[in-house]
Amino acid sequence: MKVYRVAMALAILGLLLLLAVMGTGVCYPHPFFTIGTLAGMGCMFLSLPLFFIAWIGQLRQSVKTKQYGWALCIAIFGIFLIVRGLLQIW
């Protein structure tokens, strides 16, 4: 579950950075906009694979403790989210 906490911390940090950029009202040539947006989007981008790794770990832990129903629910929900995201791209 440490991976999940790191992913959540990165996502929150990224959102806070982006909200700070929006709250100040600066635009492109300003250095805070350039650095803040890049750092905020970078944190959000790094949190996504970590959430996926945490999801795989949770699925593995459910199978390991023989909670097959819970593992099936996690797998179906995860596959649904992945397929939904891919269909939105196309």
LUMZAVEX-861710 format. One record per atom (N, C-alpha, C): residue number from 1; atom name; x, y, z. Coordinates in nm, 4 decimals. Layout:
BEGIN
<NUM, CA, <X, Y, Z>>
...
***
This chain:
BEGIN
<1, N, <0.0801, -0.1197, 0.0000>>
<1, CA, <0.0000, 0.0000, 0.0000>>
<1, C, <0.0849, 0.1270, 0.0000>>
<2, N, <0.2163, 0.1121, 0.0152>>
<2, CA, <0.3024, 0.2301, 0.0107>>
<2, C, <0.3016, 0.2924, -0.1288>>
<3, N, <0.2891, 0.2089, -0.2302>>
<3, CA, <0.2865, 0.2605, -0.3674>>
<3, C, <0.1621, 0.3466, -0.3867>>
<4, N, <0.0507, 0.3029, -0.3299>>
<4, CA, <-0.0730, 0.3796, -0.3417>>
<4, C, <-0.0593, 0.5160, -0.2736>>
<5, N, <0.0044, 0.5186, -0.1578>>
<5, CA, <0.0222, 0.6460, -0.0866>>
<5, C, <0.1128, 0.7409, -0.1640>>
<6, N, <0.2181, 0.6882, -0.2228>>
<6, CA, <0.3085, 0.7718, -0.3028>>
<6, C, <0.2347, 0.8247, -0.4255>>
<7, N, <0.1561, 0.7387, -0.4897>>
<7, CA, <0.0798, 0.7815, -0.6066>>
<7, C, <-0.0205, 0.8888, -0.5692>>
<8, N, <-0.0881, 0.8715, -0.4559>>
<8, CA, <-0.1857, 0.9712, -0.4117>>
<8, C, <-0.1175, 1.1026, -0.3769>>
<9, N, <-0.0019, 1.0956, -0.3117>>
<9, CA, <0.0716, 1.2172, -0.2768>>
<9, C, <0.1163, 1.2915, -0.4025>>
<10, N, <0.1649, 1.2179, -0.5028>>
<10, CA, <0.2058, 1.2823, -0.6279>>
<10, C, <0.0872, 1.3455, -0.6998>>
<11, N, <-0.0258, 1.2766, -0.7003>>
<11, CA, <-0.1447, 1.3307, -0.7666>>
<11, C, <-0.1926, 1.4573, -0.6964>>
<12, N, <-0.1943, 1.4566, -0.5648>>
<12, CA, <-0.2377, 1.5746, -0.4892>>
<12, C, <-0.1399, 1.6895, -0.5092>>
<13, N, <-0.0109, 1.6593, -0.5079>>
<13, CA, <0.0901, 1.7632, -0.5315>>
<13, C, <0.0735, 1.8246, -0.6705>>
<14, N, <0.0504, 1.7395, -0.7698>>
<14, CA, <0.0293, 1.7902, -0.9049>>
<14, C, <-0.0931, 1.8784, -0.9152>>
<15, N, <-0.2032, 1.8355, -0.8528>>
<15, CA, <-0.3249, 1.9171, -0.8551>>
<15, C, <-0.3052, 2.0492, -0.7822>>
<16, N, <-0.2348, 2.0458, -0.6692>>
<16, CA, <-0.2099, 2.1700, -0.5960>>
<16, C, <-0.1225, 2.2665, -0.6764>>
<17, N, <-0.0234, 2.2137, -0.7454>>
<17, CA, <0.0602, 2.2997, -0.8301>>
<17, C, <-0.0209, 2.3623, -0.9431>>
<18, N, <-0.1061, 2.2815, -1.0062>>
<18, CA, <-0.1880, 2.3348, -1.1139>>
<18, C, <-0.2900, 2.4366, -1.0622>>
<19, N, <-0.3466, 2.4112, -0.9442>>
<19, CA, <-0.4392, 2.5082, -0.8853>>
<19, C, <-0.3676, 2.6375, -0.8474>>
<20, N, <-0.2431, 2.6265, -0.8015>>
<20, CA, <-0.1656, 2.7459, -0.7688>>
<20, C, <-0.1383, 2.8287, -0.8937>>
<21, N, <-0.1083, 2.7612, -1.0038>>
<21, CA, <-0.0848, 2.8332, -1.1298>>
<21, C, <-0.2130, 2.9034, -1.1744>>
<22, N, <-0.3248, 2.8317, -1.1670>>
<22, CA, <-0.4516, 2.8928, -1.2070>>
<22, C, <-0.4922, 3.0055, -1.1124>>
<23, N, <-0.4662, 2.9857, -0.9830>>
<23, CA, <-0.5051, 3.0860, -0.8841>>
<23, C, <-0.4286, 3.2161, -0.8966>>
<24, N, <-0.3033, 3.2092, -0.9400>>
<24, CA, <-0.2249, 3.3323, -0.9541>>
<24, C, <-0.2625, 3.4094, -1.0793>>
<25, N, <-0.3161, 3.3423, -1.1776>>
<25, CA, <-0.3597, 3.4102, -1.2994>>
<25, C, <-0.2471, 3.4487, -1.3942>>
<26, N, <-0.1313, 3.3873, -1.3798>>
<26, CA, <-0.0211, 3.4172, -1.4712>>
<26, C, <-0.0420, 3.3427, -1.6024>>
<27, N, <0.0203, 3.3945, -1.7086>>
<27, CA, <0.0072, 3.3290, -1.8387>>
<27, C, <0.1454, 3.2924, -1.8928>>
<28, N, <0.1519, 3.2486, -2.0173>>
<28, CA, <0.2663, 3.1754, -2.0722>>
<28, C, <0.4041, 3.2349, -2.0496>>
<29, N, <0.4326, 3.3564, -2.0805>>
<29, CA, <0.5742, 3.3949, -2.0691>>
<29, C, <0.6267, 3.3949, -1.9249>>
<30, N, <0.5381, 3.3950, -1.8285>>
<30, CA, <0.5810, 3.4009, -1.6890>>
<30, C, <0.6486, 3.2695, -1.6481>>
<31, N, <0.7624, 3.2768, -1.5780>>
<31, CA, <0.8347, 3.1545, -1.5394>>
<31, C, <0.7541, 3.0631, -1.4456>>
<32, N, <0.6712, 3.1224, -1.3584>>
<32, CA, <0.5926, 3.0385, -1.2673>>
<32, C, <0.4929, 2.9532, -1.3450>>
<33, N, <0.4372, 3.0091, -1.4518>>
<33, CA, <0.3452, 2.9310, -1.5343>>
<33, C, <0.4189, 2.8142, -1.5993>>
<34, N, <0.5345, 2.8420, -1.6563>>
<34, CA, <0.6105, 2.7388, -1.7268>>
<34, C, <0.6553, 2.6273, -1.6319>>
<35, N, <0.7157, 2.6654, -1.5204>>
<35, CA, <0.7682, 2.5667, -1.4268>>
<35, C, <0.6549, 2.4972, -1.3507>>
<36, N, <0.5558, 2.5745, -1.3047>>
<36, CA, <0.4454, 2.5176, -1.2273>>
<36, C, <0.3613, 2.4202, -1.3076>>
<37, N, <0.3327, 2.4559, -1.4325>>
<37, CA, <0.2536, 2.3672, -1.5172>>
<37, C, <0.3312, 2.2402, -1.5501>>
<38, N, <0.4574, 2.2549, -1.5820>>
<38, CA, <0.5398, 2.1384, -1.6133>>
<38, C, <0.5522, 2.0456, -1.4930>>
<39, N, <0.5765, 2.1022, -1.3752>>
<39, CA, <0.5898, 2.0191, -1.2548>>
<39, C, <0.4563, 1.9552, -1.2172>>
<40, N, <0.3479, 2.0296, -1.2259>>
<40, CA, <0.2161, 1.9755, -1.1923>>
<40, C, <0.1738, 1.8636, -1.2849>>
<41, N, <0.1899, 1.8836, -1.4147>>
<41, CA, <0.1539, 1.7789, -1.5101>>
<41, C, <0.2491, 1.6595, -1.4985>>
<42, N, <0.3754, 1.6855, -1.4671>>
<42, CA, <0.4706, 1.5762, -1.4468>>
<42, C, <0.4326, 1.4897, -1.3280>>
<43, N, <0.3916, 1.5524, -1.2183>>
<43, CA, <0.3485, 1.4761, -1.1008>>
<43, C, <0.2243, 1.3936, -1.1328>>
<44, N, <0.1310, 1.4517, -1.2050>>
<44, CA, <0.0106, 1.3775, -1.2426>>
<44, C, <0.0467, 1.2603, -1.3338>>
<45, N, <0.1371, 1.2837, -1.4278>>
<45, CA, <0.1788, 1.1787, -1.5208>>
<45, C, <0.2495, 1.0643, -1.4481>>
<46, N, <0.3323, 1.0971, -1.3491>>
<46, CA, <0.4036, 0.9935, -1.2741>>
<46, C, <0.3114, 0.9150, -1.1808>>
<47, N, <0.2021, 0.9761, -1.1373>>
<47, CA, <0.1130, 0.9065, -1.0449>>
<47, C, <0.0306, 0.7984, -1.1145>>
<48, N, <0.0032, 0.8130, -1.2419>>
<48, CA, <-0.0811, 0.7153, -1.3114>>
<48, C, <-0.0214, 0.5749, -1.3154>>
<49, N, <0.1050, 0.5567, -1.3548>>
<49, CA, <0.1603, 0.4206, -1.3506>>
<49, C, <0.1697, 0.3655, -1.2082>>
<50, N, <0.1911, 0.4551, -1.1109>>
<50, CA, <0.1972, 0.4080, -0.9729>>
<50, C, <0.0605, 0.3592, -0.9249>>
<51, N, <-0.0471, 0.4256, -0.9684>>
<51, CA, <-0.1811, 0.3773, -0.9355>>
<51, C, <-0.2056, 0.2408, -0.9989>>
<52, N, <-0.1568, 0.2222, -1.1202>>
<52, CA, <-0.1721, 0.0926, -1.1873>>
<52, C, <-0.0954, -0.0165, -1.1131>>
<53, N, <0.0260, 0.0146, -1.0688>>
<53, CA, <0.1052, -0.0821, -0.9929>>
<53, C, <0.0362, -0.1151, -0.8606>>
<54, N, <-0.0216, -0.0152, -0.7953>>
<54, CA, <-0.0941, -0.0389, -0.6704>>
<54, C, <-0.2169, -0.1263, -0.6948>>
<55, N, <-0.2833, -0.1060, -0.8077>>
<55, CA, <-0.4003, -0.1868, -0.8416>>
<55, C, <-0.3599, -0.3325, -0.8630>>
<56, N, <-0.2498, -0.3545, -0.9332>>
<56, CA, <-0.1996, -0.4912, -0.9542>>
<56, C, <-0.1622, -0.5540, -0.8202>>
<57, N, <-0.0996, -0.4768, -0.7326>>
<57, CA, <-0.0631, -0.5288, -0.6004>>
<57, C, <-0.1849, -0.5650, -0.5171>>
<58, N, <-0.2894, -0.4838, -0.5255>>
<58, CA, <-0.4124, -0.5135, -0.4519>>
<58, C, <-0.4787, -0.6398, -0.5076>>
<59, N, <-0.4760, -0.6542, -0.6381>>
<59, CA, <-0.5315, -0.7737, -0.7011>>
<59, C, <-0.4523, -0.8973, -0.6590>>
<60, N, <-0.3229, -0.8862, -0.6578>>
<60, CA, <-0.2358, -0.9975, -0.6174>>
<60, C, <-0.2592, -1.0352, -0.4712>>
<61, N, <-0.2741, -0.9344, -0.3861>>
<61, CA, <-0.2987, -0.9602, -0.2437>>
<61, C, <-0.4333, -1.0293, -0.2223>>
<62, N, <-0.5331, -0.9926, -0.3010>>
<62, CA, <-0.6648, -1.0561, -0.2894>>
<62, C, <-0.6586, -1.2029, -0.3291>>
<63, N, <-0.5829, -1.2331, -0.4336>>
<63, CA, <-0.5686, -1.3725, -0.4752>>
<63, C, <-0.4876, -1.4497, -0.3717>>
<64, N, <-0.3857, -1.3861, -0.3164>>
<64, CA, <-0.2998, -1.4511, -0.2182>>
<64, C, <-0.3775, -1.4895, -0.0914>>
<65, N, <-0.4728, -1.4050, -0.0505>>
<65, CA, <-0.5527, -1.4336, 0.0690>>
<65, C, <-0.6797, -1.5114, 0.0354>>
<66, N, <-0.6883, -1.5585, -0.0875>>
<66, CA, <-0.7986, -1.6428, -0.1347>>
<66, C, <-0.9348, -1.5737, -0.1280>>
<67, N, <-0.9349, -1.4440, -0.1556>>
<67, CA, <-1.0597, -1.3694, -0.1675>>
<67, C, <-1.0892, -1.3545, -0.3164>>
<68, N, <-1.1293, -1.4637, -0.3759>>
<68, CA, <-1.1438, -1.4685, -0.5208>>
<68, C, <-1.2570, -1.3785, -0.5710>>
<69, N, <-1.3630, -1.3655, -0.4942>>
<69, CA, <-1.4730, -1.2771, -0.5341>>
<69, C, <-1.4281, -1.1321, -0.5410>>
<70, N, <-1.3523, -1.0891, -0.4398>>
<70, CA, <-1.3011, -0.9526, -0.4366>>
<70, C, <-1.2002, -0.9311, -0.5501>>
<71, N, <-1.1163, -1.0294, -0.5752>>
<71, CA, <-1.0190, -1.0205, -0.6838>>
<71, C, <-1.0895, -1.0084, -0.8182>>
<72, N, <-1.1979, -1.0844, -0.8356>>
<72, CA, <-1.2736, -1.0768, -0.9602>>
<72, C, <-1.3377, -0.9396, -0.9770>>
<73, N, <-1.3921, -0.8840, -0.8688>>
<73, CA, <-1.4513, -0.7496, -0.8752>>
<73, C, <-1.3465, -0.6445, -0.9113>>
<74, N, <-1.2292, -0.6532, -0.8492>>
<74, CA, <-1.1218, -0.5575, -0.8781>>
<74, C, <-1.0786, -0.5694, -1.0240>>
<75, N, <-1.0644, -0.6929, -1.0718>>
<75, CA, <-1.0202, -0.7136, -1.2099>>
<75, C, <-1.1241, -0.6630, -1.3093>>
<76, N, <-1.2511, -0.6931, -1.2872>>
<76, CA, <-1.3562, -0.6485, -1.3798>>
<76, C, <-1.3651, -0.4965, -1.3813>>
<77, N, <-1.3605, -0.4345, -1.2634>>
<77, CA, <-1.3674, -0.2888, -1.2568>>
<77, C, <-1.2468, -0.2242, -1.3252>>
<78, N, <-1.1282, -0.2802, -1.3029>>
<78, CA, <-1.0084, -0.2263, -1.3667>>
<78, C, <-1.0118, -0.2406, -1.5177>>
<79, N, <-1.0550, -0.3557, -1.5660>>
<79, CA, <-1.0652, -0.3760, -1.7111>>
<79, C, <-1.1690, -0.2825, -1.7709>>
<80, N, <-1.2802, -0.2623, -1.6988>>
<80, CA, <-1.3831, -0.1690, -1.7451>>
<80, C, <-1.3271, -0.0280, -1.7594>>
<81, N, <-1.2508, 0.0165, -1.6608>>
<81, CA, <-1.1932, 0.1514, -1.6676>>
<81, C, <-1.0923, 0.1647, -1.7812>>
<82, N, <-1.0116, 0.0619, -1.8017>>
<82, CA, <-0.9124, 0.0666, -1.9093>>
<82, C, <-0.9806, 0.0690, -2.0452>>
<83, N, <-1.0806, -0.0171, -2.0639>>
<83, CA, <-1.1517, -0.0219, -2.1926>>
<83, C, <-1.2265, 0.1086, -2.2171>>
<84, N, <-1.2901, 0.1618, -2.1130>>
<84, CA, <-1.3613, 0.2890, -2.1268>>
<84, C, <-1.2672, 0.4014, -2.1672>>
<85, N, <-1.1486, 0.4037, -2.1057>>
<85, CA, <-1.0502, 0.5051, -2.1417>>
<85, C, <-1.0009, 0.4906, -2.2837>>
<86, N, <-0.9801, 0.3673, -2.3283>>
<86, CA, <-0.9353, 0.3452, -2.4655>>
<86, C, <-1.0440, 0.3819, -2.5662>>
<87, N, <-1.1695, 0.3560, -2.5328>>
<87, CA, <-1.2781, 0.3901, -2.6252>>
<87, C, <-1.2961, 0.5413, -2.6367>>
<88, N, <-1.2649, 0.6150, -2.5318>>
<88, CA, <-1.2737, 0.7607, -2.5386>>
<88, C, <-1.1649, 0.8185, -2.6278>>
<89, N, <-1.0523, 0.7518, -2.6360>>
<89, CA, <-0.9436, 0.7998, -2.7211>>
<89, C, <-0.9834, 0.7873, -2.8685>>
<90, N, <-1.0472, 0.6745, -2.9034>>
<90, CA, <-1.0856, 0.6540, -3.0417>>
<90, C, <-1.2139, 0.7233, -3.0658>>
***
